[in-house]
Amino acid sequence: MNYPFQLPKTISNILGEEITFQQIVEENGVKKMLLSNRVAPQAGPPFHVHFKQDECLTVTRGRIGYQIKGQAERFAEAGETILFKAGETHRFWNAGEDALECSGWVMPANSIDFFLAALYDSVNKAGKPEGDPFDSAYLVTRYRSEYDVDVIPTFVKKVIMPITVFVGKLLGKYEHFKHAPEPLK
């Protein structure tokens, strides 16, 4: 996996999610990743958090369901915008019967394109939502200061995954991550 990517870049996974990273623009001295996504009916990411980034989605087609952890589920239709602030654990899904399409941004851009592309590759490689055990452990452990996936038990993230990463390094499983960006502290 070579990084940085040439934009625009489209990624997709076997779960019915597709993201196109359109371009990076600068706003008030901060890099903002413009993107669009397409989500199959009932598909969408589990509860997750971006510790250092705001995420904004505007529905362009379909119906989105979304939830901030601890709050009730909500819904938005075409033309409506949702903002997930940095540090808010959230999820969203296609709550309609046709494809959901959104345009939006993540700010600051940081490593969102690399992290999600690598995560999607892991899911596709394994053929299941948990992804490849070595790749998923590497990504969740390396980028824990930036992102978290809430459905993974704390014990697994703090004990099992670091051990898996150690074993993966011994087995030479991470050559494809040699150009991975440094995580933010």
PAFIVEX-759681 format. One record per residue: residue number from 1; z, y, x of N, C-alpha, C in turn; residue in three letters. Coordinates in Angstrom, 1 decimal. Atoms other than C-alpha are relative to their C-alpha. Example, Ala and Ser with C-alpha at 12.3 -4.5 7.8 and 13.67 -1.06 7.14 Angstrom:
+-----+--------+--------+--------+--------+--------+--------+--------+--------+--------+------+
! pos !     nw !     nv !     nu !    caw !    cav !    cau !     cw !     cv !     cu ! code !
+-----+--------+--------+--------+--------+--------+--------+--------+--------+--------+------+
!   1 !    0.0 !   -1.2 !    0.9 !    7.8 !   -4.5 !   12.3 !    0.0 !    1.2 !    0.9 !  ALA !
!   2 !    0.0 !   -1.1 !   -0.9 !    7.1 !   -1.1 !   13.7 !    0.8 !    1.1 !   -0.8 !  SER !
+-----+--------+--------+--------+--------+--------+--------+--------+--------+--------+------+
This chain:
+-----+--------+--------+--------+--------+--------+--------+--------+--------+--------+------+
! pos !     nw !     nv !     nu !    caw !    cav !    cau !     cw !     cv !     cu ! code !
+-----+--------+--------+--------+--------+--------+--------+--------+--------+--------+------+
!   1 !    0.0 !   -1.2 !    0.9 !    0.0 !    0.0 !    0.0 !    0.0 !    1.2 !    0.9 !  MET !
!   2 !    0.1 !   -1.3 !   -0.8 !   -1.2 !    3.2 !    1.7 !    0.6 !    1.2 !   -0.8 !  ASN !
!   3 !   -0.6 !   -1.2 !    0.7 !    0.7 !    6.4 !    0.9 !   -0.2 !    1.1 !    1.0 !  TYR !
!   4 !    0.2 !   -0.4 !    1.3 !    0.1 !    9.2 !    0.2 !   -1.3 !   -0.4 !   -0.7 !  PRO !
!   5 !    1.1 !    0.4 !    0.8 !   -2.3 !    8.4 !   -2.6 !   -1.0 !    1.2 !   -0.2 !  PHE !
!   6 !    1.1 !   -0.9 !    0.4 !   -5.6 !   10.2 !   -3.3 !    0.2 !    0.2 !   -1.5 !  GLN !
!   7 !   -0.1 !   -0.2 !    1.4 !   -5.2 !   11.9 !   -6.7 !   -1.3 !    0.5 !   -0.6 !  LEU !
!   8 !   -0.8 !    0.7 !    1.0 !   -6.1 !   11.4 !   -9.5 !    0.1 !   -1.5 !    0.4 !  PRO !
!   9 !   -0.2 !    1.4 !   -0.2 !   -4.7 !    7.8 !   -9.3 !    0.6 !   -0.6 !   -1.3 !  LYS !
!  10 !   -0.5 !    0.6 !    1.2 !   -4.2 !    5.5 !  -12.3 !    0.6 !   -1.4 !    0.4 !  THR !
!  11 !   -0.7 !    1.3 !   -0.2 !   -1.7 !    2.6 !  -12.3 !    0.2 !   -0.6 !   -1.3 !  ILE !
!  12 !   -0.3 !    0.7 !    1.2 !   -1.1 !    0.0 !  -14.9 !    0.8 !   -1.2 !    0.3 !  SER !
!  13 !   -0.7 !    1.3 !   -0.2 !    1.1 !   -3.0 !  -15.5 !   -0.3 !   -0.9 !   -1.2 !  ASN !
!  14 !    0.3 !    1.0 !    1.0 !    0.9 !   -6.2 !  -17.5 !    0.8 !    0.2 !   -1.3 !  ILE !
!  15 !   -0.8 !   -0.3 !    1.2 !    3.5 !   -4.8 !  -20.0 !   -0.6 !    1.0 !   -0.9 !  LEU !
!  16 !    0.7 !   -0.9 !    0.9 !    1.0 !   -2.4 !  -21.5 !    0.3 !    1.5 !    0.3 !  GLY !
!  17 !   -0.3 !   -1.4 !   -0.4 !    1.9 !    0.8 !  -19.6 !   -1.1 !    0.4 !    1.0 !  GLU !
!  18 !    1.0 !   -0.6 !   -0.9 !   -0.7 !    3.0 !  -17.8 !    0.4 !    1.5 !    0.3 !  GLU !
!  19 !   -0.2 !   -1.4 !   -0.4 !   -0.1 !    6.3 !  -15.9 !   -1.1 !    0.4 !    0.9 !  ILE !
!  20 !    0.9 !   -0.7 !   -1.0 !   -2.6 !    8.6 !  -14.3 !    0.7 !    1.2 !    0.6 !  THR !
!  21 !   -0.5 !   -1.2 !   -0.7 !   -1.2 !   10.9 !  -11.7 !   -1.2 !    0.9 !    0.2 !  PHE !
!  22 !    1.2 !   -0.8 !    0.0 !   -3.6 !   13.8 !  -12.2 !   -0.1 !    0.9 !    1.3 !  GLN !
!  23 !    0.0 !   -0.9 !   -1.1 !   -2.6 !   16.4 !   -9.6 !    1.4 !    0.5 !    0.2 !  GLN !
!  24 !   -1.2 !   -0.7 !   -0.3 !    0.2 !   18.2 !   -7.9 !   -0.3 !    1.5 !    0.0 !  ILE !
!  25 !    0.1 !   -1.5 !    0.0 !    0.6 !   21.9 !   -8.6 !    1.4 !    0.5 !    0.4 !  VAL !
!  26 !   -1.3 !   -0.6 !   -0.5 !    3.2 !   24.3 !   -7.3 !    0.4 !    1.0 !   -1.1 !  GLU !
!  27 !   -0.6 !   -1.0 !    1.0 !    5.5 !   26.2 !   -9.7 !    1.3 !    0.5 !    0.6 !  GLU !
!  28 !   -1.2 !   -0.7 !   -0.6 !    8.0 !   28.7 !   -8.3 !    0.4 !   -0.7 !    1.3 !  ASN !
!  29 !   -0.3 !    0.6 !   -1.3 !    7.7 !   27.0 !   -4.9 !    0.4 !   -1.5 !   -0.1 !  GLY !
!  30 !   -0.4 !    1.4 !    0.1 !    8.4 !   23.5 !   -6.3 !   -1.3 !   -0.8 !   -0.4 !  VAL !
!  31 !    1.1 !    0.8 !    0.4 !    5.8 !   20.7 !   -6.5 !    0.2 !   -0.7 !   -1.3 !  LYS !
!  32 !   -0.1 !    0.6 !    1.4 !    5.1 !   19.4 !  -10.0 !   -1.2 !   -1.0 !   -0.1 !  LYS !
!  33 !    1.0 !    1.0 !    0.2 !    3.2 !   16.2 !  -10.7 !   -0.4 !    0.0 !   -1.4 !  MET !
!  34 !    0.6 !    0.0 !    1.4 !    0.9 !   16.5 !  -13.7 !   -0.5 !   -1.5 !   -0.2 !  LEU !
!  35 !    0.4 !    1.4 !    0.2 !    0.2 !   13.1 !  -15.3 !   -0.3 !   -0.2 !   -1.5 !  LEU !
!  36 !    0.3 !    0.4 !    1.3 !   -1.0 !   11.4 !  -18.4 !    0.4 !   -1.5 !   -0.1 !  SER !
!  37 !   -0.3 !    1.4 !    0.1 !    0.1 !    8.0 !  -19.8 !   -0.6 !   -0.5 !   -1.3 !  ASN !
!  38 !    0.5 !    0.8 !    1.2 !   -1.1 !    5.4 !  -22.3 !    0.9 !   -1.2 !   -0.1 !  ARG !
!  39 !   -0.9 !    1.1 !    0.2 !    1.3 !    2.9 !  -23.8 !   -0.4 !   -0.8 !   -1.2 !  VAL !
!  40 !    0.4 !    1.0 !    1.1 !    0.5 !   -0.2 !  -25.9 !    1.1 !    0.0 !   -1.0 !  ALA !
!  41 !   -1.1 !    0.1 !    1.0 !    2.4 !   -0.7 !  -29.2 !    1.2 !   -0.8 !    0.4 !  PRO !
!  42 !   -1.4 !    0.5 !   -0.3 !    6.1 !   -1.5 !  -28.7 !    0.3 !   -0.1 !    1.5 !  GLN !
!  43 !   -0.2 !    0.0 !   -1.4 !    5.7 !   -1.2 !  -24.9 !    0.7 !    1.4 !    0.4 !  ALA !
!  44 !   -0.6 !   -1.1 !   -0.6 !    7.6 !    1.3 !  -22.7 !    1.1 !   -0.4 !    1.0 !  GLY !
!  45 !   -1.0 !    0.3 !   -1.0 !   10.0 !    1.5 !  -19.8 !    1.4 !   -0.1 !   -0.6 !  PRO !
!  46 !   -1.4 !    0.1 !    0.4 !   13.7 !    0.4 !  -20.2 !    0.8 !    1.3 !    0.3 !  PRO !
!  47 !   -0.9 !   -1.1 !   -0.5 !   16.6 !    2.8 !  -19.8 !   -0.1 !    0.2 !    1.5 !  PHE !
!  48 !    0.1 !   -0.3 !   -1.4 !   16.1 !    4.5 !  -16.5 !    0.4 !    1.5 !    0.2 !  HIS !
!  49 !   -0.4 !   -1.4 !   -0.3 !   17.1 !    7.8 !  -14.8 !   -0.7 !    0.4 !    1.3 !  VAL !
!  50 !    0.5 !   -0.7 !   -1.2 !   15.5 !   10.2 !  -12.4 !    1.1 !    1.0 !    0.4 !  HIS !
!  51 !   -1.2 !   -0.9 !   -0.3 !   18.5 !   11.8 !  -10.6 !   -0.4 !    1.4 !    0.4 !  PHE !
!  52 !    0.4 !   -1.2 !   -0.5 !   16.5 !   14.6 !   -9.1 !   -1.2 !    0.7 !   -0.6 !  LYS !
!  53 !    1.2 !   -0.5 !    0.6 !   13.6 !   15.2 !  -11.5 !    0.1 !    0.2 !   -1.5 !  GLN !
!  54 !    0.2 !   -0.2 !    1.4 !   12.9 !   16.6 !  -14.9 !   -1.3 !   -0.7 !   -0.4 !  ASP !
!  55 !    1.2 !    0.7 !    0.4 !   10.3 !   14.6 !  -16.9 !   -0.3 !    0.6 !   -1.4 !  GLU !
!  56 !    0.4 !   -0.6 !    1.3 !    8.3 !   16.2 !  -19.8 !   -1.2 !   -0.8 !   -0.5 !  CYS !
!  57 !    1.1 !    0.6 !    0.7 !    6.0 !   14.4 !  -22.2 !   -0.4 !    0.7 !   -1.3 !  LEU !
!  58 !    0.5 !   -0.5 !    1.3 !    3.8 !   15.8 !  -24.9 !   -0.9 !   -1.0 !   -0.6 !  THR !
!  59 !    0.8 !    1.0 !    0.7 !    2.4 !   13.4 !  -27.4 !   -1.4 !    0.5 !   -0.3 !  VAL !
!  60 !    1.4 !   -0.4 !    0.3 !   -1.4 !   13.7 !  -27.6 !   -0.6 !   -0.9 !   -1.1 !  THR !
!  61 !    0.5 !    1.0 !    1.0 !   -2.0 !   10.6 !  -29.8 !    1.1 !   -1.0 !   -0.2 !  ARG !
!  62 !   -1.0 !    1.1 !    0.3 !    0.3 !    8.2 !  -31.6 !    1.4 !    0.6 !   -0.3 !  GLY !
!  63 !   -1.4 !   -0.3 !    0.4 !    4.0 !    8.1 !  -32.2 !    0.9 !   -0.5 !    1.1 !  ARG !
!  64 !   -0.9 !    0.4 !   -1.0 !    6.7 !    8.0 !  -29.5 !    1.4 !   -0.2 !   -0.5 !  ILE !
!  65 !   -1.4 !    0.1 !    0.3 !   10.2 !    6.7 !  -29.9 !    0.7 !    0.2 !    1.4 !  GLY !
!  66 !   -0.7 !   -0.3 !   -1.3 !   12.7 !    7.9 !  -27.3 !    1.5 !    0.1 !   -0.3 !  TYR !
!  67 !   -1.4 !    0.0 !    0.1 !   16.4 !    7.8 !  -26.6 !    0.7 !    0.4 !    1.3 !  GLN !
!  68 !   -0.9 !   -0.3 !   -1.2 !   18.9 !    9.4 !  -24.2 !    1.2 !   -0.8 !   -0.2 !  ILE !
!  69 !   -1.1 !    0.9 !    0.1 !   21.7 !    7.0 !  -23.5 !    1.2 !    0.6 !   -0.6 !  LYS !
!  70 !   -1.2 !   -0.6 !    0.7 !   24.6 !    7.5 !  -25.8 !   -0.4 !    0.8 !   -1.3 !  GLY !
!  71 !    0.4 !   -0.8 !    1.1 !   22.5 !    9.3 !  -28.4 !   -0.9 !   -0.9 !   -0.9 !  GLN !
!  72 !    0.9 !    0.7 !    1.0 !   20.5 !    8.1 !  -31.5 !   -1.4 !    0.0 !    0.5 !  ALA !
!  73 !    1.4 !    0.1 !   -0.2 !   16.9 !    7.0 !  -31.3 !   -0.6 !    1.2 !   -0.7 !  GLU !
!  74 !    0.8 !   -1.1 !    0.7 !   14.4 !    9.8 !  -32.1 !   -1.4 !   -0.3 !    0.1 !  ARG !
!  75 !    1.5 !    0.3 !    0.0 !   10.7 !   10.0 !  -32.7 !   -0.7 !    1.3 !    0.0 !  PHE !
!  76 !    0.9 !   -1.2 !   -0.1 !    7.9 !   12.5 !  -32.0 !   -1.4 !   -0.4 !   -0.3 !  ALA !
!  77 !    1.4 !    0.2 !    0.3 !    4.3 !   12.8 !  -33.2 !   -0.9 !    0.8 !    0.9 !  GLU !
!  78 !    1.0 !   -0.8 !   -0.8 !    1.1 !   14.3 !  -31.7 !    0.4 !    1.4 !   -0.1 !  ALA !
!  79 !   -0.3 !   -1.4 !   -0.1 !    1.7 !   17.8 !  -30.6 !    1.5 !    0.4 !    0.4 !  GLY !
!  80 !   -1.4 !   -0.2 !   -0.3 !    5.5 !   17.4 !  -30.0 !    0.3 !   -0.3 !    1.4 !  GLU !
!  81 !   -0.4 !    0.2 !   -1.4 !    7.1 !   17.6 !  -26.6 !    1.4 !   -0.4 !    0.2 !  THR !
!  82 !   -1.3 !    0.5 !   -0.3 !   10.1 !   15.8 !  -25.2 !    0.3 !    0.3 !    1.5 !  ILE !
!  83 !   -0.4 !   -0.3 !   -1.3 !   12.0 !   16.9 !  -22.1 !    1.3 !   -0.9 !    0.4 !  LEU !
!  84 !   -1.1 !    0.7 !   -0.6 !   14.3 !   14.5 !  -20.1 !    0.4 !    0.7 !    1.2 !  PHE !
!  85 !   -0.5 !   -0.7 !   -1.2 !   16.4 !   16.4 !  -17.7 !    0.5 !   -0.9 !    1.1 !  LYS !
!  86 !   -0.4 !    0.8 !   -1.1 !   17.3 !   15.2 !  -14.3 !    1.4 !   -0.5 !   -0.2 !  ALA !
!  87 !   -1.3 !    0.6 !    0.2 !   20.3 !   12.8 !  -14.5 !    0.2 !   -0.6 !   -1.3 !  GLY !
!  88 !   -0.1 !    0.6 !    1.3 !   19.7 !   11.8 !  -18.1 !   -0.6 !   -1.4 !    0.0 !  GLU !
!  89 !    0.5 !    1.4 !    0.2 !   19.4 !    8.1 !  -18.6 !   -0.7 !   -0.1 !   -1.3 !  THR !
!  90 !    0.8 !   -0.1 !    1.2 !   16.6 !    7.7 !  -21.1 !   -1.0 !   -1.2 !    0.0 !  HIS !
!  91 !    1.1 !    0.9 !    0.2 !   13.9 !    5.4 !  -22.4 !   -1.0 !    0.6 !   -1.0 !  ARG !
!  92 !    0.9 !   -0.4 !    1.1 !   10.8 !    5.8 !  -24.5 !   -0.9 !   -1.2 !   -0.2 !  PHE !
!  93 !    0.9 !    1.2 !    0.3 !    8.3 !    3.4 !  -26.2 !   -1.0 !    0.5 !   -1.0 !  TRP !
!  94 !    1.0 !   -0.3 !    1.0 !    5.3 !    3.4 !  -28.4 !    0.5 !   -0.5 !   -1.3 !  ASN !
!  95 !   -0.6 !    0.3 !    1.3 !    6.7 !    3.5 !  -31.9 !   -1.0 !   -0.1 !   -1.1 !  ALA !
!  96 !    1.1 !    0.1 !    1.0 !    3.3 !    3.2 !  -33.6 !   -0.7 !   -1.3 !    0.1 !  GLY !
!  97 !    0.8 !    1.2 !    0.0 !    0.7 !    0.6 !  -34.2 !   -1.3 !    0.1 !    0.8 !  GLU !
!  98 !    1.1 !   -0.2 !   -0.9 !   -2.0 !    2.2 !  -32.0 !    0.5 !    0.5 !    1.3 !  ASP !
!  99 !   -0.4 !   -0.5 !   -1.3 !   -2.0 !    3.3 !  -28.4 !    0.7 !    1.4 !   -0.1 !  ALA !
! 100 !   -0.7 !   -1.3 !   -0.2 !    0.4 !    6.1 !  -27.5 !   -0.6 !    0.7 !    1.2 !  LEU !
! 101 !    0.5 !   -0.8 !   -1.1 !   -1.0 !    8.8 !  -25.3 !    0.7 !    1.3 !    0.1 !  GLU !
! 102 !   -0.8 !   -1.2 !   -0.2 !    0.9 !   11.6 !  -23.7 !   -0.6 !    0.7 !    1.3 !  CYS !
! 103 !    0.2 !   -0.7 !   -1.3 !    0.3 !   14.3 !  -21.1 !    1.4 !    0.6 !    0.4 !  SER !
! 104 !   -1.3 !   -0.5 !   -0.4 !    3.1 !   15.7 !  -19.1 !    0.1 !    0.3 !    1.5 !  GLY !
! 105 !   -0.3 !   -0.3 !   -1.4 !    4.8 !   16.3 !  -15.7 !    1.3 !   -0.5 !    0.4 !  TRP !
! 106 !   -1.3 !    0.3 !   -0.6 !    7.6 !   15.3 !  -13.4 !    0.2 !    1.1 !    1.1 !  VAL !
! 107 !   -0.2 !   -1.1 !   -1.0 !    9.2 !   18.1 !  -11.3 !    1.5 !   -0.1 !    0.5 !  MET !
! 108 !    1.0 !    0.0 !   -1.0 !    9.8 !   18.1 !   -8.5 !   -0.7 !   -1.4 !    0.2 !  PRO !
! 109 !    0.8 !    1.2 !   -0.1 !    7.1 !   15.5 !   -7.7 !    0.7 !   -1.1 !    0.8 !  ALA !
! 110 !   -0.7 !    1.0 !   -0.9 !    9.1 !   13.8 !   -4.9 !   -0.9 !   -1.2 !    0.2 !  ASN !
! 111 !    0.7 !    1.2 !   -0.2 !    8.0 !   10.2 !   -4.6 !   -0.3 !   -0.8 !   -1.2 !  SER !
! 112 !    0.2 !    0.7 !    1.3 !    7.4 !    9.4 !   -8.3 !   -1.3 !   -0.8 !    0.0 !  ILE !
! 113 !    1.2 !    0.7 !    0.0 !    3.8 !    8.3 !   -7.7 !    0.1 !   -1.3 !    0.9 !  ASP !
! 114 !   -0.3 !    1.2 !   -0.8 !    4.8 !    5.9 !   -4.9 !    0.9 !   -1.0 !   -0.7 !  PHE !
! 115 !   -1.0 !    0.9 !    0.6 !    7.8 !    4.5 !   -6.6 !   -0.5 !   -0.7 !   -1.2 !  PHE !
! 116 !    0.5 !    0.7 !    1.2 !    6.1 !    3.8 !   -9.9 !   -1.2 !   -0.9 !    0.3 !  LEU !
! 117 !    1.1 !    0.9 !   -0.4 !    3.0 !    2.4 !   -8.3 !    0.5 !   -1.3 !    0.6 !  ALA !
! 118 !   -0.6 !    1.2 !   -0.6 !    5.1 !    0.0 !   -6.2 !    0.7 !   -0.9 !   -1.1 !  ALA !
! 119 !   -0.7 !    0.7 !    1.0 !    7.2 !   -0.9 !   -9.2 !   -1.0 !   -0.8 !   -0.9 !  LEU !
! 120 !    1.0 !    0.6 !    0.8 !    4.1 !   -1.6 !  -11.3 !   -0.7 !   -1.2 !    0.7 !  TYR !
! 121 !    0.6 !    1.1 !   -0.8 !    2.6 !   -3.7 !   -8.5 !    1.0 !   -1.2 !    0.1 !  ASP !
! 122 !   -0.9 !    1.1 !   -0.1 !    5.8 !   -5.7 !   -8.3 !    0.0 !   -0.8 !   -1.4 !  SER !
! 123 !    0.1 !    0.6 !    1.3 !    5.7 !   -6.4 !  -12.1 !   -1.3 !   -0.8 !   -0.1 !  VAL !
! 124 !    1.3 !    0.7 !    0.1 !    2.0 !   -7.4 !  -11.9 !    0.0 !   -1.2 !    0.9 !  ASN !
! 125 !    0.0 !    1.1 !   -0.9 !    2.6 !   -9.6 !   -8.9 !    0.8 !   -1.2 !   -0.5 !  LYS !
! 126 !   -0.9 !    1.0 !    0.5 !    5.4 !  -11.5 !  -10.6 !   -0.4 !   -0.5 !   -1.4 !  ALA !
! 127 !    0.4 !    0.4 !    1.4 !    3.9 !  -11.5 !  -14.1 !    1.1 !    0.1 !   -1.0 !  GLY !
! 128 !   -1.1 !   -0.1 !    0.9 !    7.2 !  -10.5 !  -15.6 !    0.7 !    1.3 !    0.2 !  LYS !
! 129 !   -0.6 !   -1.4 !   -0.1 !    9.2 !   -7.3 !  -16.4 !    0.9 !    0.2 !    1.2 !  PRO !
! 130 !   -0.9 !   -0.2 !   -1.1 !   11.7 !   -7.9 !  -13.6 !   -0.7 !    0.2 !    1.3 !  GLU !
! 131 !    0.8 !   -0.1 !   -1.2 !    9.0 !   -7.9 !  -11.0 !    0.3 !   -1.0 !    1.0 !  GLY !
! 132 !   -0.2 !    0.9 !   -1.1 !    8.9 !   -9.7 !   -7.7 !    1.4 !    0.3 !    0.5 !  ASP !
! 133 !   -1.4 !   -0.2 !   -0.4 !   12.5 !  -10.3 !   -6.6 !    0.2 !    0.8 !    1.3 !  PRO !
! 134 !   -0.1 !   -0.7 !   -1.3 !   12.0 !   -9.1 !   -3.0 !   -0.5 !    1.5 !   -0.2 !  PHE !
! 135 !    0.5 !   -1.4 !    0.2 !    9.9 !   -6.0 !   -4.0 !    0.9 !    0.8 !   -0.8 !  ASP !
! 136 !   -0.8 !   -0.7 !    0.9 !   12.1 !   -5.0 !   -6.8 !    1.4 !    0.4 !    0.7 !  SER !
! 137 !   -1.3 !   -0.3 !   -0.7 !   15.3 !   -5.3 !   -4.7 !   -0.2 !    1.1 !    1.0 !  ALA !
! 138 !    0.3 !   -1.1 !   -1.0 !   13.6 !   -3.2 !   -1.9 !    0.0 !    1.4 !   -0.7 !  TYR !
! 139 !    0.2 !   -1.3 !    0.6 !   12.6 !   -0.4 !   -4.3 !    1.3 !    0.5 !   -0.6 !  LEU !
! 140 !   -1.3 !   -0.4 !    0.7 !   15.9 !   -0.3 !   -6.3 !    1.0 !    0.4 !    1.1 !  VAL !
! 141 !   -0.9 !   -0.2 !   -1.0 !   17.9 !   -0.4 !   -3.1 !   -0.4 !    1.3 !    0.8 !  THR !
! 142 !    0.5 !   -1.1 !   -0.8 !   15.8 !    2.0 !   -1.0 !    0.1 !    1.4 !   -0.7 !  ARG !
! 143 !    0.1 !   -1.3 !    0.7 !   15.4 !    4.7 !   -3.7 !    1.1 !    0.2 !   -1.0 !  TYR !
! 144 !   -1.1 !   -0.1 !    0.9 !   18.8 !    4.4 !   -5.3 !    0.6 !    1.4 !   -0.2 !  ARG !
! 145 !   -0.4 !   -1.4 !    0.1 !   19.5 !    8.1 !   -4.6 !   -0.9 !    0.8 !   -0.9 !  SER !
! 146 !    1.0 !   -0.8 !    0.8 !   16.5 !    9.1 !   -6.7 !   -0.2 !   -0.6 !   -1.4 !  GLU !
! 147 !    0.3 !    0.6 !    1.3 !   16.1 !    6.5 !   -9.5 !    1.0 !   -1.2 !   -0.2 !  TYR !
! 148 !   -0.8 !    1.2 !    0.3 !   18.0 !    3.8 !  -11.3 !   -0.6 !   -0.6 !   -1.3 !  ASP !
! 149 !    0.4 !    0.7 !    1.2 !   17.1 !    1.2 !  -13.8 !    1.3 !   -0.6 !   -0.6 !  VAL !
! 150 !   -1.3 !    0.3 !    0.7 !   20.0 !    0.8 !  -16.3 !    0.2 !   -1.4 !   -0.4 !  ASP !
! 151 !   -0.1 !    1.3 !    0.5 !   19.2 !   -2.7 !  -17.4 !    0.5 !   -1.0 !    1.1 !  VAL !
! 152 !   -0.5 !    0.9 !   -1.1 !   20.1 !   -4.2 !  -14.0 !    1.5 !    0.1 !    0.2 !  ILE !
! 153 !   -1.5 !   -0.1 !   -0.1 !   23.8 !   -5.1 !  -13.8 !    0.4 !    0.6 !    1.4 !  PRO !
! 154 !   -0.5 !   -0.7 !   -1.2 !   25.8 !   -3.0 !  -11.2 !    0.2 !   -1.0 !    1.1 !  THR !
! 155 !   -0.3 !    1.0 !   -1.1 !   26.9 !   -6.1 !   -9.3 !   -1.3 !   -0.5 !    0.6 !  PHE !
! 156 !    1.3 !    0.4 !   -0.5 !   23.2 !   -7.2 !   -8.9 !   -0.5 !    1.1 !    0.9 !  VAL !
! 157 !    0.5 !   -1.1 !   -0.7 !   22.3 !   -3.7 !   -7.7 !    0.7 !    0.3 !    1.3 !  LYS !
! 158 !   -0.8 !   -0.3 !   -1.1 !   25.2 !   -3.3 !   -5.3 !    0.2 !   -1.2 !    1.0 !  LYS !
! 159 !   -0.2 !    1.1 !   -0.9 !   25.5 !   -6.8 !   -3.9 !   -1.2 !   -0.9 !    0.2 !  VAL !
! 160 !    1.1 !    1.0 !   -0.1 !   22.7 !   -9.2 !   -4.7 !   -1.3 !    0.7 !    0.6 !  ILE !
! 161 !    1.2 !   -0.7 !   -0.5 !   19.8 !   -6.7 !   -4.1 !    0.0 !    0.3 !    1.4 !  MET !
! 162 !   -0.1 !   -0.3 !   -1.4 !   21.0 !   -5.5 !   -0.7 !   -0.1 !   -1.3 !    0.8 !  PRO !
! 163 !    0.1 !    1.3 !   -0.7 !   21.4 !   -9.2 !    0.4 !   -1.5 !   -0.4 !   -0.1 !  ILE !
! 164 !    1.4 !    0.4 !    0.2 !   17.9 !   -9.9 !   -1.0 !   -0.9 !    0.8 !    1.0 !  THR !
! 165 !    0.8 !   -0.9 !   -0.9 !   16.5 !   -6.9 !    1.0 !    0.2 !   -0.5 !    1.5 !  VAL !
! 166 !   -0.3 !    0.5 !   -1.4 !   18.2 !   -8.2 !    4.2 !   -0.8 !   -1.3 !    0.3 !  PHE !
! 167 !    0.7 !    1.3 !   -0.2 !   16.7 !  -11.7 !    3.7 !   -1.5 !    0.3 !    0.0 !  VAL !
! 168 !    1.4 !   -0.4 !    0.1 !   13.3 !  -10.1 !    2.8 !   -0.5 !    0.6 !    1.4 !  GLY !
! 169 !    0.4 !   -0.5 !   -1.3 !   13.3 !   -8.2 !    6.1 !   -0.1 !   -1.1 !    1.0 !  LYS !
! 170 !    0.1 !    1.2 !   -0.9 !   14.1 !  -11.4 !    8.0 !   -1.2 !   -0.8 !   -0.2 !  LEU !
! 171 !    1.2 !    0.8 !    0.3 !   11.2 !  -13.1 !    6.3 !   -1.3 !    0.8 !    0.1 !  LEU !
! 172 !    1.2 !   -0.8 !   -0.2 !    8.8 !  -10.2 !    6.9 !   -0.7 !    0.3 !   -1.3 !  GLY !
! 173 !    0.6 !   -0.2 !    1.3 !    8.3 !   -9.5 !    3.2 !   -0.4 !    1.4 !   -0.3 !  LYS !
! 174 !    0.2 !   -1.4 !    0.3 !    8.0 !   -5.7 !    3.5 !   -1.1 !    0.7 !    0.8 !  TYR !
! 175 !    1.1 !   -0.6 !   -0.8 !    4.9 !   -5.1 !    5.7 !   -0.7 !    1.0 !   -0.9 !  GLU !
! 176 !    0.8 !   -0.8 !    0.9 !    3.2 !   -3.6 !    2.6 !    0.7 !    1.3 !   -0.4 !  HIS !
! 177 !   -0.7 !   -1.3 !    0.2 !    5.9 !   -0.9 !    2.4 !    0.2 !    0.8 !    1.3 !  PHE !
! 178 !   -0.2 !   -0.7 !   -1.3 !    5.5 !    0.3 !    6.0 !   -0.3 !    1.5 !   -0.1 !  LYS !
! 179 !    0.3 !   -1.4 !    0.1 !    4.1 !    3.7 !    4.8 !    0.8 !    0.6 !   -1.2 !  HIS !
! 180 !   -0.8 !   -0.5 !    1.1 !    6.8 !    4.1 !    2.1 !    0.6 !    1.3 !    0.4 !  ALA !
! 181 !   -0.7 !   -1.3 !   -0.4 !    8.1 !    7.7 !    1.9 !    1.5 !   -0.2 !    0.1 !  PRO !
! 182 !   -1.4 !    0.0 !   -0.2 !   11.6 !    8.3 !    3.0 !    0.7 !    0.4 !   -1.4 !  GLU !
! 183 !   -0.7 !   -0.4 !    1.2 !   14.1 !    8.4 !    0.1 !    0.7 !    1.4 !    0.2 !  PRO !
! 184 !   -0.8 !   -1.3 !   -0.1 !   15.8 !   11.8 !   -0.7 !    1.4 !   -0.4 !   -0.1 !  LEU !
! 185 !   -1.4 !    0.2 !    0.0 !   19.4 !   12.0 !    0.0 !    0.7 !    0.9 !   -1.0 !  LYS !
+-----+--------+--------+--------+--------+--------+--------+--------+--------+--------+------+
